[in-house]
Amino acid sequence: MDRLIYTAMTGAKHILEQQATTSNNLANASTSGFRAQIDSFRAVPVQGDGLATRAFVVDATVGADFTPGTVQSTGRPLDVALQGKGWLVVQMADGSEAYTRGGGLSTSANGLLQTGAGLTVQGEGGPIAVPPAATVAIASDGTVSTIATDTKPASTTVIGRLKLVNPPEQSLVRGDDGLFRLRDGSTAEADPAVTVVAAALEGSNVNPVDAMVDMISLARQFDTQMSLLKNAESNAGKATEILTLN
């Protein structure tokens, strides 16, 4: 009886955890550059006395789906979408680097190029500062130029180049903030082969229909575990009645 209760209990617990992952993917179906998280169930033998005939289910994070999303033109000069594989580099508060595909860039009050979340975008020579009274243009190789709007004739100035990297996908791990980092904590070198599409954004690679189907399937699996727990409770009650009669 106890075996059934604990097996069903662990199953229900980890189904809820996977449901949370699926819900998070669905919530980010419209987030620029989002990569869907992939979870799976695995069986873990019960440690203890006796034969290893029992197993609990555990929800394990396999990794992320690195399939590229759809690139859509926005016409906004500070929007960039990475073409094929590659990542934009952002600087964290502690000075470390992280990687993102979200290319909706903007300028801070101090003129620094940053992401929509307020993280400073790294250039090959450090943060990129955009001067006032200038229009920004980003080339396919990540070169950032400005065209002065307060002088005539307008002059074009190269102010930096986006640091674009392409580390092996198996070496990347997602953080709680949704950004990716190298598993060993090191930093990736700039890759000149990575290119961007200016005035465009890459959409999320989450398929809302598939995510909804997964949520329905997980909900049915959870109901099955709850039915097993009810059966265990019913069996325990009947066993108690029989023992009382004896």
C-alpha positions in Angstrom: 0.0 0.0 0.0 2.7 2.4 1.0 4.6 1.6 -2.2 1.6 2.7 -4.3 1.2 5.9 -2.3 4.8 7.0 -2.6 5.1 6.1 -6.2 1.9 8.0 -7.2 3.0 10.9 -5.0 6.3 11.3 -6.6 4.7 11.0 -10.1 2.2 13.7 -9.3 4.9 16.0 -7.8 7.2 15.8 -10.9 4.3 16.1 -13.3 3.5 19.5 -11.7 7.1 20.5 -12.1 7.1 19.7 -15.8 3.7 21.4 -16.1 5.4 24.6 -14.7 8.1 24.3 -17.4 5.6 23.9 -20.1 3.6 26.9 -18.8 6.8 29.0 -18.8 7.5 28.0 -22.4 3.9 29.0 -23.4 4.2 32.3 -21.5 7.3 33.1 -23.6 5.8 32.2 -26.9 6.0 35.8 -28.0 9.4 36.6 -26.3 12.1 37.7 -28.7 14.8 35.1 -29.1 13.4 32.7 -26.4 14.6 29.1 -26.5 12.1 26.5 -25.2 13.2 24.5 -22.2 13.1 20.7 -22.6 12.2 18.4 -19.7 11.8 14.7 -19.5 10.9 12.0 -17.0 13.4 9.4 -15.8 13.1 6.5 -13.4 15.2 6.4 -10.3 15.5 3.2 -8.2 14.5 3.4 -4.6 17.6 3.0 -2.3 17.1 0.8 0.7 16.9 -2.7 2.0 15.7 -5.5 -0.3 15.6 -5.9 -4.0 15.7 -2.8 -6.3 12.1 -3.5 -7.6 10.7 -0.1 -7.0 11.4 3.1 -8.8 10.4 6.7 -8.4 9.9 9.1 -11.3 12.0 12.3 -11.5 11.6 15.3 -13.8 15.0 16.0 -15.3 16.0 19.1 -17.4 17.5 17.8 -20.6 18.4 21.2 -21.9 17.0 23.8 -24.4 15.7 23.6 -27.9 18.1 25.6 -30.0 16.0 25.6 -33.1 16.0 29.1 -34.6 12.8 31.2 -34.5 11.2 33.1 -37.3 12.9 36.4 -38.2 10.5 39.3 -38.7 11.3 42.8 -40.0 10.5 45.6 -37.6 12.1 48.6 -39.3 13.6 49.8 -36.1 17.3 50.5 -36.4 18.3 49.2 -33.0 16.6 45.8 -33.5 18.9 42.9 -34.6 18.2 39.3 -35.3 21.0 36.7 -35.4 21.2 34.8 -38.6 21.6 31.1 -38.0 23.6 30.1 -34.9 25.2 32.6 -32.6 24.6 34.8 -29.5 24.8 38.4 -28.4 27.0 39.0 -25.4 25.7 41.0 -22.4 27.5 42.2 -19.3 26.0 41.2 -15.9 26.2 43.3 -12.8 29.1 41.3 -11.4 31.1 41.8 -14.7 30.6 38.3 -16.0 29.2 37.6 -19.5 26.0 36.0 -20.5 24.4 35.2 -23.9 21.1 36.0 -25.4 19.2 35.9 -28.7 16.9 38.8 -27.8 18.0 41.6 -30.1 15.6 44.4 -29.1 18.3 46.9 -28.2 18.0 50.5 -26.9 20.3 53.1 -25.4 20.5 53.9 -21.7 20.4 57.4 -20.2 24.2 57.4 -20.4 24.1 56.4 -24.0 25.2 52.8 -23.5 23.8 50.2 -25.9 21.7 47.8 -23.9 19.0 45.1 -24.1 15.4 45.5 -23.4 16.0 44.1 -19.9 18.6 46.9 -19.2 21.7 44.7 -19.6 24.7 46.4 -21.2 25.6 44.9 -24.6 29.2 44.0 -25.0 31.2 45.0 -28.0 34.5 43.5 -29.1 36.3 46.3 -27.3 33.9 46.7 -24.3 30.5 48.4 -23.9 29.3 50.5 -26.9 28.5 54.1 -26.2 26.1 55.9 -28.6 26.7 59.7 -28.8 23.7 62.1 -28.6 22.1 63.5 -31.7 23.0 60.6 -33.8 21.2 57.8 -35.8 22.5 54.3 -35.2 23.0 51.8 -38.0 24.1 48.1 -37.4 25.8 46.2 -40.3 25.4 42.5 -40.9 28.8 41.8 -39.3 27.8 43.6 -36.1 29.6 46.9 -36.8 27.7 49.8 -35.1 27.9 53.1 -36.8 26.3 56.5 -36.1 25.3 59.3 -38.4 25.3 62.7 -36.9 22.0 64.6 -37.2 23.2 67.9 -35.9 25.9 68.6 -38.6 25.7 69.0 -42.3 27.0 67.3 -44.3 26.2 64.3 -41.9 29.3 62.3 -41.0 29.4 58.6 -40.4 31.4 57.2 -37.4 32.1 53.6 -36.5 31.7 53.4 -32.7 32.2 49.7 -32.2 31.3 46.2 -33.2 28.9 43.8 -31.4 30.6 40.9 -29.8 29.0 37.9 -31.5 29.9 34.4 -30.2 29.0 30.9 -31.2 30.1 28.4 -28.5 29.1 24.7 -28.8 25.4 24.4 -27.8 26.1 21.4 -25.5 28.4 23.6 -23.4 25.7 26.2 -22.7 23.5 26.1 -19.6 20.4 28.3 -19.0 20.3 30.4 -15.8 17.3 31.4 -13.7 17.3 34.7 -15.5 16.7 33.0 -18.8 20.2 33.9 -20.1 22.8 31.3 -21.2 26.3 30.9 -19.9 29.2 28.5 -20.5 28.9 25.5 -18.2 32.5 25.8 -17.0 32.1 29.5 -16.2 34.6 30.7 -18.9 33.8 33.3 -21.7 33.5 32.6 -25.4 35.6 34.2 -28.0 34.1 36.4 -30.7 33.2 34.5 -33.9 33.5 36.6 -37.1 31.3 34.1 -38.9 28.2 35.1 -36.9 26.1 37.6 -38.7 23.0 39.6 -37.9 19.9 41.0 -39.7 19.4 44.7 -39.0 15.9 46.2 -38.2 14.5 42.7 -37.5 13.8 40.5 -34.5 13.9 36.7 -34.1 10.7 35.3 -32.5 10.4 32.6 -29.9 10.8 29.0 -31.1 8.0 27.8 -28.8 5.1 26.3 -30.8 1.9 27.4 -28.8 -0.1 24.5 -30.2 2.4 21.9 -29.1 2.8 23.5 -25.7 -1.0 23.4 -25.2 -1.2 19.7 -26.2 1.7 19.0 -23.7 -0.2 20.8 -20.9 -3.4 18.8 -21.6 -1.4 15.5 -21.6 0.4 16.4 -18.3 -3.0 17.3 -16.8 -4.4 13.9 -17.7 -1.3 12.2 -16.3 -1.7 14.1 -13.0 -5.4 13.0 -12.8 -4.2 9.4 -13.2 -1.8 9.8 -10.3 -4.6 11.3 -8.2 -6.8 8.3 -9.1 -4.1 5.9 -7.9 -3.9 7.8 -4.6 -7.7 7.5 -4.2 -7.5 3.8 -4.9 -4.9 3.4 -2.3 -7.0 5.3 0.2 -10.0 3.1 -0.6 -8.0 -0.1 -0.3 -6.7 1.0 3.1 -10.2 1.7 4.3 -11.5 -1.7 3.2 -8.5 -3.4 4.8 -9.2 -1.6 8.0 -12.8 -2.8 7.9 -11.7 -6.4 7.4 -9.3 -6.2 10.3 -12.0 -4.7 12.5 -14.3 -7.6 11.8 -11.6 -10.2 12.6 
